[in-house]
Amino acid sequence: MDAAISHPALVQTLEVCGLPLVVRRSGTGPVVVCLHATGHGARDFDRLAQRRGGAFTFIALDWPGQGDSPREAEPASAGRYAALVGGLLEALDLRDVILLGNSIGGAAAI
């Protein structure tokens, strides 16, 4: 049985492609970038990060206007979100990551 382990998240606001985006980071190990569905937020991945944070570093962002990130004028789209993921990876100087996405987050990952 896999017991839940607490791995508190570091929550910060990063400038990504000229936008302030809220990012949650926790755990240690290979990096998993978590991309949530429209109308949700980075906290969707909290339980996974708590349970597997000893094996992976989880980075989860809030898309613009969702979770704790402020809105932007540009409409939501997989293409827009893919650009934001690229900007996040660049801002954090990450190269080899696992992308884990749900709904539009999965489309952005592709």
MMTF fields as JSON, N, C-alpha, C and O atoms, coordinates in Angstrom:
{
  "mmtfVersion": "1.0.0",
  "mmtfProducer": "UNKNOWN",
  "numBonds": 439,
  "numAtoms": 440,
  "numGroups": 110,
  "numChains": 1,
  "numModels": 1,
  "chainsPerModel": [1],
  "groupsPerChain": [110],
  "chainIdList": ["A"],
  "bondAtomList": [4, 2, 8, 6, 12, 10, 16, 14, 20, 18, 24, 22, 28, 26, 32, 30, 36, 34, 40, 38, 44, 42, 48, 46, 52, 50, 56, 54, 60, 58, 64, 62, 68, 66, 72, 70, 76, 74, 80, 78, 84, 82, 88, 86, 92, 90, 96, 94, 100, 98, 104, 102, 108, 106, 112, 110, 116, 114, 120, 118, 124, 122, 128, 126, 132, 130, 136, 134, 140, 138, 144, 142, 148, 146, 152, 150, 156, 154, 160, 158, 164, 162, 168, 166, 172, 170, 176, 174, 180, 178, 184, 182, 188, 186, 192, 190, 196, 194, 200, 198, 204, 202, 208, 206, 212, 210, 216, 214, 220, 218, 224, 222, 228, 226, 232, 230, 236, 234, 240, 238, 244, 242, 248, 246, 252, 250, 256, 254, 260, 258, 264, 262, 268, 266, 272, 270, 276, 274, 280, 278, 284, 282, 288, 286, 292, 290, 296, 294, 300, 298, 304, 302, 308, 306, 312, 310, 316, 314, 320, 318, 324, 322, 328, 326, 332, 330, 336, 334, 340, 338, 344, 342, 348, 346, 352, 350, 356, 354, 360, 358, 364, 362, 368, 366, 372, 370, 376, 374, 380, 378, 384, 382, 388, 386, 392, 390, 396, 394, 400, 398, 404, 402, 408, 406, 412, 410, 416, 414, 420, 418, 424, 422, 428, 426, 432, 430, 436, 434],
  "bondOrderList": [1, 1, 1, 1, 1, 1, 1, 1, 1, 1, 1, 1, 1, 1, 1, 1, 1, 1, 1, 1, 1, 1, 1, 1, 1, 1, 1, 1, 1, 1, 1, 1, 1, 1, 1, 1, 1, 1, 1, 1, 1, 1, 1, 1, 1, 1, 1, 1, 1, 1, 1, 1, 1, 1, 1, 1, 1, 1, 1, 1, 1, 1, 1, 1, 1, 1, 1, 1, 1, 1, 1, 1, 1, 1, 1, 1, 1, 1, 1, 1, 1, 1, 1, 1, 1, 1, 1, 1, 1, 1, 1, 1, 1, 1, 1, 1, 1, 1, 1, 1, 1, 1, 1, 1, 1, 1, 1, 1, 1],
  "groupList": [{"groupName": "MET", "atomNameList": ["N", "CA", "C", "O"], "elementList": ["N", "C", "C", "O"], "formalChargeList": [0, 0, 0, 0], "bondAtomList": [1, 0, 2, 1, 3, 2], "bondOrderList": [1, 1, 2], "singleLetterCode": "M", "chemCompType": "L-PEPTIDE LINKING"}, {"groupName": "ASP", "atomNameList": ["N", "CA", "C", "O"], "elementList": ["N", "C", "C", "O"], "formalChargeList": [0, 0, 0, 0], "bondAtomList": [1, 0, 2, 1, 3, 2], "bondOrderList": [1, 1, 2], "singleLetterCode": "D", "chemCompType": "L-PEPTIDE LINKING"}, {"groupName": "ALA", "atomNameList": ["N", "CA", "C", "O"], "elementList": ["N", "C", "C", "O"], "formalChargeList": [0, 0, 0, 0], "bondAtomList": [1, 0, 2, 1, 3, 2], "bondOrderList": [1, 1, 2], "singleLetterCode": "A", "chemCompType": "L-PEPTIDE LINKING"}, {"groupName": "ILE", "atomNameList": ["N", "CA", "C", "O"], "elementList": ["N", "C", "C", "O"], "formalChargeList": [0, 0, 0, 0], "bondAtomList": [1, 0, 2, 1, 3, 2], "bondOrderList": [1, 1, 2], "singleLetterCode": "I", "chemCompType": "L-PEPTIDE LINKING"}, {"groupName": "SER", "atomNameList": ["N", "CA", "C", "O"], "elementList": ["N", "C", "C", "O"], "formalChargeList": [0, 0, 0, 0], "bondAtomList": [1, 0, 2, 1, 3, 2], "bondOrderList": [1, 1, 2], "singleLetterCode": "S", "chemCompType": "L-PEPTIDE LINKING"}, {"groupName": "HIS", "atomNameList": ["N", "CA", "C", "O"], "elementList": ["N", "C", "C", "O"], "formalChargeList": [0, 0, 0, 0], "bondAtomList": [1, 0, 2, 1, 3, 2], "bondOrderList": [1, 1, 2], "singleLetterCode": "H", "chemCompType": "L-PEPTIDE LINKING"}, {"groupName": "PRO", "atomNameList": ["N", "CA", "C", "O"], "elementList": ["N", "C", "C", "O"], "formalChargeList": [0, 0, 0, 0], "bondAtomList": [1, 0, 2, 1, 3, 2], "bondOrderList": [1, 1, 2], "singleLetterCode": "P", "chemCompType": "L-PEPTIDE LINKING"}, {"groupName": "LEU", "atomNameList": ["N", "CA", "C", "O"], "elementList": ["N", "C", "C", "O"], "formalChargeList": [0, 0, 0, 0], "bondAtomList": [1, 0, 2, 1, 3, 2], "bondOrderList": [1, 1, 2], "singleLetterCode": "L", "chemCompType": "L-PEPTIDE LINKING"}, {"groupName": "VAL", "atomNameList": ["N", "CA", "C", "O"], "elementList": ["N", "C", "C", "O"], "formalChargeList": [0, 0, 0, 0], "bondAtomList": [1, 0, 2, 1, 3, 2], "bondOrderList": [1, 1, 2], "singleLetterCode": "V", "chemCompType": "L-PEPTIDE LINKING"}, {"groupName": "GLN", "atomNameList": ["N", "CA", "C", "O"], "elementList": ["N", "C", "C", "O"], "formalChargeList": [0, 0, 0, 0], "bondAtomList": [1, 0, 2, 1, 3, 2], "bondOrderList": [1, 1, 2], "singleLetterCode": "Q", "chemCompType": "L-PEPTIDE LINKING"}, {"groupName": "THR", "atomNameList": ["N", "CA", "C", "O"], "elementList": ["N", "C", "C", "O"], "formalChargeList": [0, 0, 0, 0], "bondAtomList": [1, 0, 2, 1, 3, 2], "bondOrderList": [1, 1, 2], "singleLetterCode": "T", "chemCompType": "L-PEPTIDE LINKING"}, {"groupName": "GLU", "atomNameList": ["N", "CA", "C", "O"], "elementList": ["N", "C", "C", "O"], "formalChargeList": [0, 0, 0, 0], "bondAtomList": [1, 0, 2, 1, 3, 2], "bondOrderList": [1, 1, 2], "singleLetterCode": "E", "chemCompType": "L-PEPTIDE LINKING"}, {"groupName": "CYS", "atomNameList": ["N", "CA", "C", "O"], "elementList": ["N", "C", "C", "O"], "formalChargeList": [0, 0, 0, 0], "bondAtomList": [1, 0, 2, 1, 3, 2], "bondOrderList": [1, 1, 2], "singleLetterCode": "C", "chemCompType": "L-PEPTIDE LINKING"}, {"groupName": "GLY", "atomNameList": ["N", "CA", "C", "O"], "elementList": ["N", "C", "C", "O"], "formalChargeList": [0, 0, 0, 0], "bondAtomList": [1, 0, 2, 1, 3, 2], "bondOrderList": [1, 1, 2], "singleLetterCode": "G", "chemCompType": "PEPTIDE LINKING"}, {"groupName": "ARG", "atomNameList": ["N", "CA", "C", "O"], "elementList": ["N", "C", "C", "O"], "formalChargeList": [0, 0, 0, 0], "bondAtomList": [1, 0, 2, 1, 3, 2], "bondOrderList": [1, 1, 2], "singleLetterCode": "R", "chemCompType": "L-PEPTIDE LINKING"}, {"groupName": "PHE", "atomNameList": ["N", "CA", "C", "O"], "elementList": ["N", "C", "C", "O"], "formalChargeList": [0, 0, 0, 0], "bondAtomList": [1, 0, 2, 1, 3, 2], "bondOrderList": [1, 1, 2], "singleLetterCode": "F", "chemCompType": "L-PEPTIDE LINKING"}, {"groupName": "TRP", "atomNameList": ["N", "CA", "C", "O"], "elementList": ["N", "C", "C", "O"], "formalChargeList": [0, 0, 0, 0], "bondAtomList": [1, 0, 2, 1, 3, 2], "bondOrderList": [1, 1, 2], "singleLetterCode": "W", "chemCompType": "L-PEPTIDE LINKING"}, {"groupName": "TYR", "atomNameList": ["N", "CA", "C", "O"], "elementList": ["N", "C", "C", "O"], "formalChargeList": [0, 0, 0, 0], "bondAtomList": [1, 0, 2, 1, 3, 2], "bondOrderList": [1, 1, 2], "singleLetterCode": "Y", "chemCompType": "L-PEPTIDE LINKING"}, {"groupName": "ASN", "atomNameList": ["N", "CA", "C", "O"], "elementList": ["N", "C", "C", "O"], "formalChargeList": [0, 0, 0, 0], "bondAtomList": [1, 0, 2, 1, 3, 2], "bondOrderList": [1, 1, 2], "singleLetterCode": "N", "chemCompType": "L-PEPTIDE LINKING"}],
  "groupTypeList": [0, 1, 2, 2, 3, 4, 5, 6, 2, 7, 8, 9, 10, 7, 11, 8, 12, 13, 7, 6, 7, 8, 8, 14, 14, 4, 13, 10, 13, 6, 8, 8, 8, 12, 7, 5, 2, 10, 13, 5, 13, 2, 14, 1, 15, 1, 14, 7, 2, 9, 14, 14, 13, 13, 2, 15, 10, 15, 3, 2, 7, 1, 16, 6, 13, 9, 13, 1, 4, 6, 14, 11, 2, 11, 6, 2, 4, 2, 13, 14, 17, 2, 2, 7, 8, 13, 13, 7, 7, 11, 2, 7, 1, 7, 14, 1, 8, 3, 7, 7, 13, 18, 4, 3, 13, 13, 2, 2, 2, 3],
  "groupIdList": [1, 2, 3, 4, 5, 6, 7, 8, 9, 10, 11, 12, 13, 14, 15, 16, 17, 18, 19, 20, 21, 22, 23, 24, 25, 26, 27, 28, 29, 30, 31, 32, 33, 34, 35, 36, 37, 38, 39, 40, 41, 42, 43, 44, 45, 46, 47, 48, 49, 50, 51, 52, 53, 54, 55, 56, 57, 58, 59, 60, 61, 62, 63, 64, 65, 66, 67, 68, 69, 70, 71, 72, 73, 74, 75, 76, 77, 78, 79, 80, 81, 82, 83, 84, 85, 86, 87, 88, 89, 90, 91, 92, 93, 94, 95, 96, 97, 98, 99, 100, 101, 102, 103, 104, 105, 106, 107, 108, 109, 110],
  "secStructList": [7, 7, 7, 7, 7, 7, 7, 7, 7, 3, 3, 3, 3, 3, 3, 3, 6, 6, 3, 3, 3, 3, 3, 3, 3, 3, 3, 1, 1, 1, 3, 3, 3, 3, 3, 7, 7, 6, 6, 7, 7, 4, 4, 4, 4, 2, 2, 2, 2, 2, 2, 2, 6, 6, 6, 7, 3, 3, 3, 3, 3, 7, 7, 6, 6, 1, 6, 6, 1, 7, 7, 7, 1, 1, 7, 7, 7, 2, 2, 2, 2, 2, 2, 2, 2, 2, 2, 2, 2, 2, 2, 6, 6, 7, 7, 1, 3, 3, 3, 3, 3, 7, 6, 2, 2, 2, 2, 2, 2, 7],
  "xCoordList": [0.841, 0.0, 0.884, 1.818, 0.587, 1.381, 0.81, -0.229, 1.456, 0.966, 1.252, 2.279, 0.337, 0.53, 1.659, 1.731, 2.533, 3.655, 3.521, 3.228, 3.73, 3.587, 4.847, 5.952, 4.67, 5.745, 5.208, 4.591, 5.427, 4.847, 5.313, 6.475, 4.387, 4.678, 5.224, 4.775, 6.196, 6.659, 5.768, 5.717, 5.07, 4.174, 4.822, 5.178, 4.967, 5.582, 4.914, 4.291, 5.067, 4.585, 5.792, 6.739, 5.738, 6.821, 6.308, 5.14, 7.169, 6.794, 7.1, 8.246, 6.052, 6.16, 5.527, 4.336, 6.299, 5.803, 5.142, 4.139, 5.706, 5.183, 3.992, 3.423, 3.597, 2.449, 2.877, 3.784, 2.231, 2.484, 1.66, 0.431, 2.334, 1.65, 2.06, 3.234, 1.091, 1.362, 1.779, 1.134, 2.874, 3.466, 3.678, 4.16, 3.311, 3.52, 4.616, 4.594, 5.574, 6.696, 6.915, 6.965, 7.045, 7.312, 7.987, 7.952, 8.597, 9.209, 10.653, 11.234, 11.219, 12.599, 12.677, 11.946, 13.552, 13.743, 13.457, 13.402, 13.273, 12.958, 11.737, 10.825, 11.724, 10.68, 9.453, 9.564, 8.285, 6.994, 6.284, 6.012, 5.984, 5.256, 3.785, 3.421, 2.944, 1.522, 0.686, 0.812, -0.171, -0.96, -2.434, -2.886, -3.179, -4.563, -5.566, -5.237, -6.79, -7.905, -8.455, -8.238, -9.165, -9.827, -10.808, -11.538, -10.809, -11.719, -11.218, -11.941, -10.016, -9.43, -8.206, -8.148, -7.236, -6.033, -4.934, -5.138, -3.776, -2.599, -2.852, -2.243, -3.732, -4.004, -4.621, -4.667, -5.095, -5.609, -4.552, -4.89, -3.286, -2.194, -1.578, -0.582, -2.152, -1.585, -1.484, -0.453, -2.54, -2.519, -1.453, -0.739, -1.342, -0.298, 1.077, 1.933, 1.288, 2.58, 2.865, 4.009, 1.848, 2.046, 2.429, 3.275, 1.808, 2.055, 3.359, 4.007, 3.76, 4.914, 6.066, 7.034, 5.961, 6.973, 8.341, 9.321, 8.432, 9.733, 10.483, 11.692, 9.759, 10.361, 10.477, 11.274, 9.679, 9.629, 9.513, 9.013, 9.976, 9.691, 8.478, 8.49, 7.44, 6.217, 6.171, 6.321, 5.96, 5.767, 4.412, 4.183, 3.521, 2.168, 1.879, 2.077, 1.408, 1.111, -0.392, -1.14, -0.81, -2.193, -2.236, -1.536, -3.071, -3.25, -3.796, -4.358, -3.646, -4.17, -5.676, -6.464, -6.043, -7.442, -7.998, -9.206, -7.123, -7.55, -6.658, -5.517, -7.18, -6.409, -6.116, -7.028, -4.844, -4.45, -3.787, -3.345, -3.712, -3.097, -4.109, -5.28, -3.653, -4.563, -4.935, -4.241, -6.024, -6.517, -5.582, -4.767, -5.735, -5.065, -6.101, -7.175, -5.788, -6.735, -6.85, -7.906, -5.777, -5.787, -6.661, -6.588, -7.488, -8.352, -7.561, -6.472, -8.143, -7.537, -7.535, -8.527, -6.428, -6.33, -5.137, -4.227, -5.164, -4.047, -2.746, -1.693, -2.818, -1.629, -1.071, 0.139, -1.966, -1.532, -0.896, 0.165, -1.547, -1.03, 0.278, 1.145, 0.443, 1.709, 2.846, 3.955, 2.553, 3.56, 3.916, 5.08, 2.92, 3.183, 4.019, 4.897, 3.751, 4.567, 6.013, 6.942, 6.204, 7.556, 8.237, 9.418, 7.492, 8.034, 8.37, 9.368, 7.535, 7.801, 9.08, 9.926, 9.221, 10.431, 11.671, 12.713, 11.547, 12.666, 12.96, 14.118, 11.909, 12.088, 12.751, 13.522, 12.445, 13.005, 14.261, 14.837, 14.683, 15.861, 15.765, 16.705, 14.62, 14.391, 14.472, 13.966, 15.105, 15.25, 14.516, 13.651, 14.848, 14.272, 13.196, 13.495, 11.949, 10.83, 9.801, 9.797, 8.946, 7.767, 6.6, 6.394, 5.831, 4.645, 3.433, 3.22, 2.639, 1.434, 0.273, 0.196, -0.632, -1.709, -3.07, -3.22, -4.067, -5.454, -6.234, -6.113, -7.031, -7.877, -7.024, -6.13, -7.28, -6.485, -5.008, -4.133, -4.739, -3.353, -2.663, -1.477, -3.406, -2.869, -2.628, -1.624, -3.561, -3.381, -2.155, -1.391, -1.97, -0.798, 0.489, 1.501, 0.455, 1.638, 2.044, 3.229, 1.042, 1.333, 2.04, 2.375],
  "yCoordList": [-1.184, 0.0, 1.245, 1.352, 2.17, 3.389, 4.466, 5.047, 4.736, 5.738, 7.137, 7.38, 8.046, 9.444, 10.045, 9.86, 10.761, 11.438, 12.917, 13.294, 13.745, 15.179, 15.762, 15.584, 16.45, 17.19, 18.585, 18.82, 19.527, 20.864, 21.539, 21.438, 22.219, 22.885, 24.286, 25.015, 24.637, 26.011, 26.663, 26.208, 27.711, 28.408, 29.743, 30.522, 29.991, 31.249, 31.738, 30.975, 33.02, 33.614, 33.877, 34.555, 33.324, 33.502, 34.266, 34.139, 35.054, 35.706, 34.736, 34.34, 34.371, 33.422, 34.06, 34.371, 34.252, 34.89, 36.238, 36.599, 36.965, 38.278, 38.26, 39.313, 37.082, 36.958, 36.441, 35.614, 36.918, 36.314, 35.033, 35.071, 33.905, 32.631, 32.046, 32.075, 31.52, 30.889, 29.442, 28.711, 29.053, 27.73, 27.105, 27.758, 25.825, 25.056, 24.031, 23.367, 23.906, 22.974, 22.205, 22.787, 20.885, 20.062, 18.767, 18.384, 18.1, 16.804, 16.888, 17.968, 15.706, 15.597, 14.485, 13.497, 14.649, 13.628, 14.175, 15.39, 13.278, 13.713, 14.632, 14.465, 15.596, 16.627, 16.182, 15.732, 16.321, 16.107, 17.459, 18.037, 17.962, 19.225, 18.875, 18.181, 19.363, 19.021, 20.147, 21.307, 19.786, 20.754, 20.415, 19.37, 21.28, 20.986, 21.285, 21.907, 20.83, 21.051, 22.467, 23.109, 22.939, 24.239, 24.254, 23.29, 25.354, 25.502, 24.854, 24.811, 24.357, 23.718, 24.522, 25.731, 23.865, 24.552, 23.572, 22.358, 24.103, 23.3, 22.382, 21.317, 22.783, 21.973, 20.622, 19.733, 20.452, 19.15, 18.063, 16.89, 18.444, 17.472, 17.369, 16.67, 18.05, 18.036, 16.636, 16.271, 15.858, 14.524, 13.646, 12.92, 13.707, 12.95, 13.386, 12.548, 14.688, 15.212, 14.789, 14.491, 14.76, 14.332, 12.856, 12.466, 12.051, 10.606, 10.208, 9.255, 10.91, 10.505, 11.51, 11.38, 12.514, 13.565, 13.099, 13.827, 11.898, 11.359, 10.807, 10.581, 10.59, 10.011, 10.999, 10.796, 12.068, 13.029, 14.446, 14.663, 15.401, 16.809, 17.156, 16.965, 17.659, 18.048, 19.562, 20.288, 20.025, 21.442, 21.566, 21.003, 22.307, 22.477, 23.967, 24.717, 24.39, 25.808, 26.019, 25.122, 27.213, 27.649, 28.414, 29.413, 27.94, 28.678, 30.07, 30.286, 31.013, 32.372, 32.359, 31.716, 33.081, 33.2, 31.973, 31.87, 31.039, 29.82, 29.593, 30.054, 28.887, 28.725, 30.102, 30.903, 30.375, 31.658, 32.611, 33.692, 32.23, 33.112, 34.135, 33.811, 35.379, 36.402, 36.142, 35.418, 36.738, 36.597, 37.289, 38.138, 36.887, 37.572, 37.821, 37.22, 38.699, 39.046, 37.949, 37.79, 37.194, 36.163, 34.979, 34.539, 34.459, 33.335, 32.044, 31.852, 31.176, 29.878, 29.03, 28.982, 28.365, 27.406, 26.498, 26.856, 25.32, 24.394, 25.025, 24.857, 25.742, 26.392, 27.447, 27.53, 28.253, 29.291, 28.652, 29.08, 27.634, 26.981, 26.252, 26.203, 25.682, 25.048, 26.078, 25.785, 27.283, 28.35, 28.706, 28.958, 28.726, 29.026, 27.929, 28.22, 26.666, 25.573, 25.731, 25.573, 26.038, 26.282, 27.418, 27.327, 28.494, 29.623, 29.255, 29.723, 28.411, 27.956, 27.127, 27.327, 26.206, 25.376, 26.238, 25.986, 27.255, 28.178, 28.988, 29.137, 29.507, 30.317, 29.525, 30.076, 28.227, 27.376, 26.634, 25.853, 26.877, 26.241, 24.719, 24.056, 24.178, 22.734, 22.178, 22.789, 21.025, 20.404, 19.061, 18.872, 18.148, 16.802, 16.695, 16.593, 16.719, 16.651, 15.648, 15.269, 15.239, 14.453, 15.425, 16.129, 15.48, 16.332, 15.478, 14.445, 15.91, 15.207, 16.183, 17.147, 15.937, 16.884, 16.237, 15.081, 17.001, 16.577, 17.541, 18.757, 17.004, 17.8, 18.775, 18.346, 20.077, 21.041, 20.997, 21.325, 20.589, 20.409, 19.295, 19.393, 18.229, 17.154, 17.615, 17.258, 18.413, 18.952, 19.866, 19.829, 20.682, 21.569, 20.755, 21.132, 19.647, 18.791, 18.177, 18.033, 17.819, 17.209, 18.215, 17.907],
  "zCoordList": [0.0, 0.0, 0.0, 0.795, -0.883, -1.036, -0.125, -0.437, 0.972, 1.919, 1.398, 0.764, 1.673, 1.269, 2.084, 3.299, 1.412, 2.052, 1.748, 0.613, 2.734, 2.535, 1.904, 2.418, 0.8, 0.137, -0.123, -1.163, 0.805, 0.641, -0.644, -1.04, -1.27, -2.547, -2.318, -1.434, -3.135, -3.242, -4.282, -5.425, -3.909, -4.831, -5.169, -4.285, -6.476, -6.896, -8.177, -8.915, -8.409, -9.65, -10.533, -10.136, -11.744, -12.705, -13.91, -14.279, -14.522, -15.771, -16.912, -17.126, -17.629, -18.731, -19.96, -19.954, -20.994, -22.229, -21.922, -22.537, -20.979, -20.62, -19.686, -19.397, -19.203, -18.301, -16.94, -16.85, -15.872, -14.563, -14.435, -14.509, -14.244, -14.039, -12.694, -12.325, -11.972, -10.688, -10.942, -11.694, -10.293, -10.481, -9.107, -8.181, -8.989, -7.766, -8.053, -9.089, -7.133, -7.321, -6.029, -4.946, -6.158, -4.978, -5.398, -6.567, -4.436, -4.654, -5.105, -5.214, -5.366, -5.829, -6.867, -6.788, -7.82, -8.841, -10.225, -10.418, -11.196, -12.554, -12.56, -11.75, -13.468, -13.47, -14.274, -15.415, -13.647, -14.293, -14.319, -13.266, -15.509, -15.654, -15.847, -16.796, -14.939, -14.906, -15.497, -15.103, -16.45, -17.208, -17.046, -17.514, -16.394, -16.028, -17.135, -18.145, -16.921, -17.842, -17.671, -16.644, -18.689, -18.62, -17.449, -17.219, -16.723, -15.59, -14.314, -13.318, -14.325, -13.143, -12.715, -12.941, -12.105, -11.68, -11.337, -11.355, -11.026, -10.705, -9.512, -9.408, -8.625, -7.432, -7.779, -6.929, -9.011, -9.447, -9.262, -9.104, -9.28, -9.213, -7.811, -7.631, -6.825, -5.473, -4.883, -4.317, -5.011, -4.392, -5.045, -4.352, -6.363, -7.052, -6.563, -6.28, -6.463, -6.004, -4.566, -4.226, -3.729, -2.346, -2.274, -1.47, -3.109, -3.067, -3.752, -3.318, -4.808, -5.596, -5.551, -6.3, -4.671, -4.593, -4.144, -4.305, -3.582, -3.216, -4.418, -4.355, -5.517, -6.709, -7.871, -8.787, -7.827, -8.925, -8.387, -7.283, -9.171, -8.925, -9.763, -10.979, -9.134, -9.831, -9.959, -8.977, -11.185, -11.455, -12.127, -13.197, -11.492, -12.027, -12.131, -11.175, -13.307, -13.484, -13.59, -13.983, -13.235, -13.44, -14.751, -14.916, -15.699, -16.954, -16.657, -15.583, -17.571, -17.348, -17.04, -17.733, -15.995, -15.61, -14.915, -14.707, -14.552, -13.87, -12.66, -12.624, -11.677, -10.45, -9.878, -9.674, -9.619, -9.031, -10.023, -9.634, -11.293, -12.298, -12.806, -13.007, -13.015, -13.539, -14.998, -15.711, -15.416, -16.791, -17.776, -17.415, -19.037, -20.129, -21.216, -21.201, -22.154, -23.213, -24.268, -24.882, -24.483, -25.526, -25.103, -23.955, -26.021, -25.658, -25.433, -25.974, -24.623, -24.355, -25.615, -26.341, -25.869, -26.969, -26.684, -25.936, -27.295, -27.116, -27.625, -27.009, -28.735, -29.277, -28.337, -28.126, -27.774, -26.831, -25.607, -25.151, -25.084, -23.879, -24.159, -23.287, -25.361, -25.727, -25.71, -25.263, -26.202, -26.168, -24.725, -24.415, -23.847, -22.436, -21.782, -20.97, -22.132, -21.595, -22.062, -21.27, -23.33, -23.833, -23.097, -22.76, -22.844, -22.09, -20.659, -20.111, -20.047, -18.676, -18.637, -17.765, -19.57, -19.611, -19.797, -19.192, -20.64, -20.851, -19.584, -19.192, -18.949, -17.737, -16.61, -15.825, -16.539, -15.486, -15.945, -15.187, -17.183, -17.767, -17.663, -17.224, -18.072, -18.049, -19.459, -20.4, -19.61, -20.921, -20.99, -21.846, -20.111, -20.142, -19.07, -17.88, -19.503, -18.568, -19.077, -20.248, -18.178, -18.522, -18.517, -17.529, -19.601, -19.643, -19.345, -19.979, -18.377, -17.971, -18.078, -17.316, -19.022, -19.25, -19.272, -19.666, -18.843, -18.855, -19.752, -19.605, -20.678, -21.56, -22.366, -23.096, -22.249, -23.021, -22.624, -23.426, -21.383, -20.966, -21.735, -22.049, -22.04, -22.859, -24.287, -24.903, -24.813, -26.174, -26.227, -27.191, -25.195, -25.149, -25.071, -25.662, -24.349, -24.213, -25.542, -25.84, -26.333, -27.645, -28.525, -29.669]
}
